[in-house]
Amino acid sequence: MPTLHLISGLPCSGKTTYALGLRAGTGAALFSLDRWLITAYGQYEIAAVGHEEHTRRVLACRELIWDSASELLRRAADVILDDGFFLRHHRRRHIERAAVVGAGARIHFIDTPAGIVRARLEQRNAALPPFNFRIDPDTLVGFSGLFEVPSAEESADVVIVRESTGRPSRDAQ
């Protein structure tokens, strides 16, 4: 059975790095939301375009990504979605969509302490890599308040990737 891998965590928690390693280990197709956003709309500041417009862009890219990802899942290929998946209902929606096309789902929660996330954000903002957004530290605080930690009640396996030392360790729920 093909698997939809949902990469969940805060900005700068190590999601994309983890997703790249998972792709290398599984051969799964990888879709990164930020890469799609920046490719489609160019590098931009969320505050400059406004929350409503940024949300419209995110939703449009998510639908385009799902169109391709679901086709791969139907063809029995594993898929990785590097999207953040802050909200439980967003994860559940994708788990349900995967089931409709005959795929299982696994949530990979990148659990990185706030101090490491803040330090990485500062480094990233100072030398912004391609396909990354500059995120204001206050925005990160807001994201932290919105984030709903994945749990086994979400109808998917949950892999917890702990980044407490800068080296991931995995626990399964």
Order of alpha helices (4+ residues) and beta strands (2+ residues): beta-alpha-beta-alpha-alpha-alpha-beta-alpha-beta-alpha-alpha-beta-beta
